[in-house]
Amino acid sequence: MTGLRTLRAVAMTAATLGGLSGALAGLLNEQGRRARVAIGVLEHLWPAPDGVYADDGRDPLRLAVLGDSMAVGVGVTHPSQMPGVLLAQALAEEAGRPVRLSTYAVSGSTTRDLVPQVDAAVRDEPQAALVIIGANDVTSRIGVRESALLLAEQVGRLREAGCGVVVGTCPDLGIVRPIPQPLRAIGRRYSLRLAAAQTAEVRRAGGVPVSLANLLAPEFLARHSDMFSSDRFHPSSIGYEAAAGVLLAPLCQVAGLWPGWAAAPLPVRSAAALAVRPSRLPGWLQKRHA
């Protein structure tokens, strides 16, 4: 997902919703144009540093990362700050064994683009998968129901392949300050509707949904300058660290690293309940939750 593409599409979406008047449609499109100017350009776009972390020669736990730019980690200033890397390192520490990271996520992806990503992932037989998707579905005007059902289908494919699945649902687009009002409110409304639909369908498919909007938006709003990257659109390294903090516990669950918790049916466990166990987090994440 890129800031320019997103703002352009949000404005176009808003202008076609509910028979808006010509004046309001024009206002929304003009707001989108101004916001595109306000958003910066990222200096660093890193390839995913896939490979084995904490390698000691033993068979690694296989982690797959799928989705869009937030899954990739667009916005960091060094590859070591990417969410996949942070989570691979944390999982290795928690598991006491190596973790092989394989990134299939592609910046700009919608849920429709998950099919080839899942095709590639299942061939590698991952044991745990993280999917972050949804923002580009909003800006690409994919219907909420269609998007959620498409996601459930791909989660089901991963589950059928024996892989535990955690899904970071659509973030709250209302926290992106360069998008002015009322355009920002429209983006927020539709992103939260999609996140709610994703949550229900992911649970039905046997995955664990994590509400990135509910769990992260307050901190992003309170610490806006720290949590966003230089483009003021994608998360910064601190923002991705916050995301890793709420995604780690569910990933440990689906990977079977916490047997007492993994015994419960996966769709029943809530991400919020899993995230309140700071004593179970690796050192660098315990500091955030102390």
VEXDREN-2710 file (C-alpha; in Angstrom, 1 decimal):
% VEXDREN-2710
k/r/px/py/pz
1/MET/0.0/0.0/0.0
2/THR/1.4/3.4/-0.9
3/GLY/0.1/6.7/0.5
4/LEU/-0.5/8.3/-2.9
5/ARG/-2.5/5.3/-4.2
6/THR/-4.5/5.0/-1.0
7/LEU/-5.5/8.7/-0.8
8/ARG/-6.4/8.8/-4.4
9/ALA/-8.6/5.7/-4.1
10/VAL/-10.2/6.8/-0.8
11/ALA/-11.2/10.1/-2.4
12/MET/-12.7/8.3/-5.4
13/THR/-14.5/5.9/-3.2
14/ALA/-15.9/8.6/-1.0
15/ALA/-17.1/10.5/-4.1
16/THR/-19.1/7.6/-5.3
17/LEU/-20.8/6.6/-2.0
18/GLY/-24.4/7.2/-1.3
19/GLY/-25.2/9.7/-4.1
20/LEU/-23.1/12.4/-2.7
21/SER/-23.7/15.9/-4.0
22/GLY/-21.3/17.3/-6.6
23/ALA/-20.1/19.9/-4.2
24/LEU/-19.2/17.3/-1.5
25/ALA/-17.7/14.9/-4.0
26/GLY/-15.5/17.8/-5.2
27/LEU/-14.5/18.6/-1.7
28/LEU/-13.5/15.0/-1.0
29/ASN/-11.4/14.8/-4.1
30/GLU/-9.7/18.1/-3.4
31/GLN/-8.9/16.9/0.2
32/GLY/-7.4/13.7/-1.3
33/ARG/-5.2/15.9/-3.6
34/ARG/-4.0/18.0/-0.7
35/ALA/-3.3/15.0/1.5
36/ARG/-1.2/13.4/-1.3
37/VAL/1.0/16.5/-1.3
38/ALA/1.3/16.4/2.5
39/ILE/2.4/12.8/2.6
40/GLY/6.2/12.3/2.2
41/VAL/8.2/9.8/0.2
42/LEU/10.0/7.0/1.9
43/GLU/13.8/6.9/1.3
44/HIS/14.2/3.2/2.1
45/LEU/12.3/0.3/0.6
46/TRP/14.0/-2.9/1.8
47/PRO/13.6/-6.5/0.6
48/ALA/12.5/-9.0/3.2
49/PRO/15.5/-10.6/4.9
50/ASP/14.2/-14.1/4.9
51/GLY/16.1/-17.0/6.4
52/VAL/16.7/-18.9/9.6
53/TYR/16.9/-16.9/12.8
54/ALA/18.8/-18.3/15.9
55/ASP/20.1/-21.1/13.7
56/ASP/21.7/-23.8/15.7
57/GLY/21.4/-26.6/13.1
58/ARG/18.1/-28.0/14.4
59/ASP/15.0/-28.2/12.3
60/PRO/13.4/-24.7/12.4
61/LEU/9.9/-23.7/13.1
62/ARG/8.5/-22.4/9.8
63/LEU/6.9/-18.9/9.8
64/ALA/5.1/-17.5/6.8
65/VAL/4.2/-13.8/6.5
66/LEU/1.5/-12.8/3.9
67/GLY/-0.4/-9.7/3.0
68/ASP/0.3/-6.1/2.1
69/SER/2.8/-3.3/2.9
70/MET/2.2/-3.5/6.7
71/ALA/3.1/-7.2/6.5
72/VAL/6.2/-6.4/4.5
73/GLY/7.3/-3.6/6.8
74/VAL/7.3/-0.7/4.5
75/GLY/8.4/2.4/6.4
76/VAL/11.3/1.0/8.5
77/THR/14.8/2.4/8.1
78/HIS/16.6/-1.0/8.4
79/PRO/15.6/-4.5/7.5
80/SER/16.1/-5.7/11.1
81/GLN/13.1/-3.6/12.1
82/MET/10.6/-5.4/9.8
83/PRO/7.7/-7.1/11.6
84/GLY/8.5/-10.5/10.2
85/VAL/12.1/-10.3/11.5
86/LEU/11.0/-9.0/14.9
87/LEU/8.5/-11.9/15.2
88/ALA/10.9/-14.5/13.9
89/GLN/13.4/-13.5/16.5
90/ALA/10.8/-13.4/19.3
91/LEU/9.4/-16.8/18.3
92/ALA/12.9/-18.3/18.3
93/GLU/13.5/-16.9/21.8
94/GLU/10.2/-18.2/23.1
95/ALA/10.5/-21.6/21.3
96/GLY/14.1/-22.1/22.2
97/ARG/14.7/-23.3/18.6
98/PRO/15.4/-21.7/15.2
99/VAL/12.7/-20.1/13.2
100/ARG/12.7/-19.9/9.4
101/LEU/11.1/-16.7/8.1
102/SER/9.5/-16.8/4.6
103/THR/7.8/-13.6/3.4
104/TYR/5.2/-13.8/0.6
105/ALA/3.6/-10.4/1.3
106/VAL/3.7/-7.8/-1.4
107/SER/3.1/-4.1/-0.9
108/GLY/-0.1/-2.9/-2.4
109/SER/-1.9/-6.2/-2.2
110/THR/-5.6/-6.6/-1.7
111/THR/-7.3/-9.8/-0.4
112/ARG/-7.7/-10.8/-4.0
113/ASP/-3.9/-10.9/-4.3
114/LEU/-3.6/-13.4/-1.4
115/VAL/-4.3/-16.4/-3.7
116/PRO/-0.8/-16.6/-5.2
117/GLN/0.8/-15.8/-1.9
118/VAL/-1.0/-18.7/-0.2
119/ASP/-0.2/-20.9/-3.2
120/ALA/3.5/-20.3/-2.6
121/ALA/3.2/-20.5/1.2
122/VAL/1.5/-23.9/1.3
123/ARG/4.2/-25.4/-0.9
124/ASP/6.7/-24.6/1.8
125/GLU/4.5/-26.2/4.6
126/PRO/4.6/-23.4/7.2
127/GLN/3.7/-24.3/10.8
128/ALA/2.5/-20.7/11.6
129/ALA/1.4/-17.9/9.3
130/LEU/0.8/-14.2/9.9
131/VAL/-1.6/-12.4/7.5
132/ILE/-2.0/-8.6/7.5
133/ILE/-4.5/-7.4/4.9
134/GLY/-7.4/-5.0/4.3
135/ALA/-6.4/-1.4/3.9
136/ASN/-6.0/-1.7/0.1
137/ASP/-9.4/-3.4/-0.1
138/VAL/-11.0/-0.3/1.3
139/THR/-9.2/2.0/-1.1
140/SER/-9.8/-0.4/-4.1
141/ARG/-13.5/-0.4/-3.4
142/ILE/-13.8/-4.1/-2.8
143/GLY/-17.0/-4.9/-1.0
144/VAL/-16.8/-5.6/2.7
145/ARG/-18.5/-9.0/2.4
146/GLU/-16.5/-10.1/-0.6
147/SER/-13.3/-9.1/1.0
148/ALA/-14.0/-11.0/4.2
149/LEU/-15.1/-14.1/2.4
150/LEU/-12.0/-14.1/0.2
151/LEU/-9.9/-13.8/3.3
152/ALA/-11.7/-16.7/5.0
153/GLU/-11.1/-18.9/2.0
154/GLN/-7.4/-18.3/2.1
155/VAL/-7.2/-18.8/5.9
156/GLY/-9.1/-22.1/5.4
157/ARG/-6.5/-23.2/2.8
158/LEU/-3.7/-22.5/5.2
159/ARG/-5.5/-24.3/8.0
160/GLU/-6.2/-27.3/5.8
161/ALA/-2.4/-27.4/5.1
162/GLY/-1.9/-27.8/8.9
163/CYS/-0.8/-24.3/9.5
164/GLY/-1.9/-22.1/12.4
165/VAL/-3.0/-18.7/11.2
166/VAL/-3.1/-15.3/12.8
167/VAL/-4.7/-12.4/10.9
168/GLY/-4.0/-8.8/11.7
169/THR/-7.3/-7.2/10.5
170/CYS/-7.7/-3.9/8.6
171/PRO/-6.0/-1.0/10.4
172/ASP/-8.0/2.2/11.3
173/LEU/-7.4/4.6/8.4
174/GLY/-8.9/7.3/10.5
175/ILE/-5.5/7.7/12.4
176/VAL/-3.7/9.0/9.3
177/ARG/-3.6/12.7/10.0
178/PRO/-2.6/13.9/6.5
179/ILE/-6.0/12.7/5.3
180/PRO/-8.3/15.6/6.3
181/GLN/-11.9/15.5/7.5
182/PRO/-14.5/14.4/6.4
183/LEU/-12.4/12.2/4.1
184/ARG/-10.6/10.7/7.1
185/ALA/-13.9/9.8/8.8
186/ILE/-15.1/8.0/5.7
187/GLY/-11.9/6.0/5.6
188/ARG/-12.2/5.1/9.3
189/ARG/-15.8/4.0/8.9
190/TYR/-15.1/1.6/6.1
191/SER/-11.9/0.3/7.5
192/LEU/-13.6/-0.6/10.8
193/ARG/-16.5/-2.2/9.0
194/LEU/-14.1/-4.4/7.1
195/ALA/-12.1/-5.3/10.2
196/ALA/-15.3/-6.4/12.0
197/ALA/-16.3/-8.6/9.0
198/GLN/-12.8/-10.0/8.8
199/THR/-12.8/-10.9/12.4
200/ALA/-16.0/-13.0/12.1
201/GLU/-14.9/-14.8/9.0
202/VAL/-11.4/-15.5/10.2
203/ARG/-12.8/-17.1/13.3
204/ARG/-15.2/-19.3/11.2
205/ALA/-12.2/-20.4/9.1
206/GLY/-10.2/-21.5/12.2
207/GLY/-7.8/-18.6/12.4
208/VAL/-7.1/-16.1/15.2
209/PRO/-8.0/-12.5/14.3
210/VAL/-6.1/-9.6/15.9
211/SER/-7.8/-6.2/15.8
212/LEU/-5.0/-3.9/14.9
213/ALA/-7.4/-1.0/14.8
214/ASN/-8.6/-1.5/18.4
215/LEU/-5.3/-2.5/19.9
216/LEU/-3.0/0.0/18.1
217/ALA/-5.0/3.0/17.1
218/PRO/-5.0/4.7/20.6
219/GLU/-1.2/4.5/20.9
220/PHE/-0.7/5.6/17.3
221/LEU/-2.9/8.6/17.9
222/ALA/-1.2/9.5/21.2
223/ARG/2.3/9.1/19.8
224/HIS/1.8/10.1/16.2
225/SER/5.2/11.5/15.5
226/ASP/6.9/8.4/16.9
227/MET/4.6/5.7/15.5
228/PHE/4.6/6.8/11.9
229/SER/7.4/6.7/9.4
230/SER/8.7/9.7/7.5
231/ASP/6.0/9.4/4.9
232/ARG/3.4/10.0/7.8
233/PHE/1.4/7.1/6.4
234/HIS/3.2/3.8/7.1
235/PRO/4.3/2.7/10.6
236/SER/7.8/3.5/11.8
237/SER/10.1/1.0/13.4
238/ILE/8.5/1.9/16.7
239/GLY/5.0/1.4/15.2
240/TYR/6.0/-2.0/13.9
241/GLU/7.4/-3.0/17.3
242/ALA/4.0/-2.1/18.8
243/ALA/2.3/-4.3/16.2
244/ALA/4.7/-7.2/17.0
245/GLY/3.8/-6.8/20.6
246/VAL/0.2/-7.6/20.0
247/LEU/0.8/-10.3/17.4
248/LEU/3.4/-12.3/19.2
249/ALA/1.2/-14.0/21.7
250/PRO/-1.4/-15.2/19.2
251/LEU/1.5/-16.5/17.0
252/CYS/2.9/-18.4/19.9
253/GLN/-0.5/-19.9/20.5
254/VAL/-1.1/-21.1/16.9
255/ALA/2.5/-22.4/16.7
256/GLY/1.9/-24.6/19.8
257/LEU/4.6/-22.9/21.9
258/TRP/2.3/-22.4/24.8
259/PRO/0.6/-25.8/25.2
260/GLY/-1.7/-24.8/28.0
261/TRP/-3.2/-22.1/25.8
262/ALA/-3.1/-23.9/22.4
263/ALA/-5.3/-26.7/23.8
264/ALA/-8.3/-24.3/23.5
265/PRO/-10.1/-24.0/20.1
266/LEU/-8.2/-21.4/18.2
267/PRO/-11.2/-19.2/17.2
268/VAL/-12.3/-18.8/20.9
269/ARG/-9.1/-17.2/22.1
270/SER/-9.1/-13.4/21.8
271/ALA/-6.1/-11.4/20.9
272/ALA/-6.7/-9.0/23.8
273/ALA/-6.6/-11.9/26.3
274/LEU/-3.4/-13.2/24.8
275/ALA/-1.7/-9.9/24.8
276/VAL/-2.0/-9.3/28.5
277/ARG/0.7/-11.8/29.5
278/PRO/3.9/-9.7/29.5
279/SER/5.8/-12.2/31.5
280/ARG/5.6/-14.5/28.6
281/LEU/7.1/-12.1/26.1
282/PRO/10.8/-12.0/25.2
283/GLY/13.0/-9.3/26.8
284/TRP/12.7/-6.6/24.2
285/LEU/8.9/-6.8/24.2
286/GLN/8.6/-7.1/28.0
287/LYS/10.0/-3.6/28.2
288/ARG/7.1/-2.3/26.1
289/HIS/4.5/-4.0/28.3
290/ALA/6.1/-3.4/31.8
END
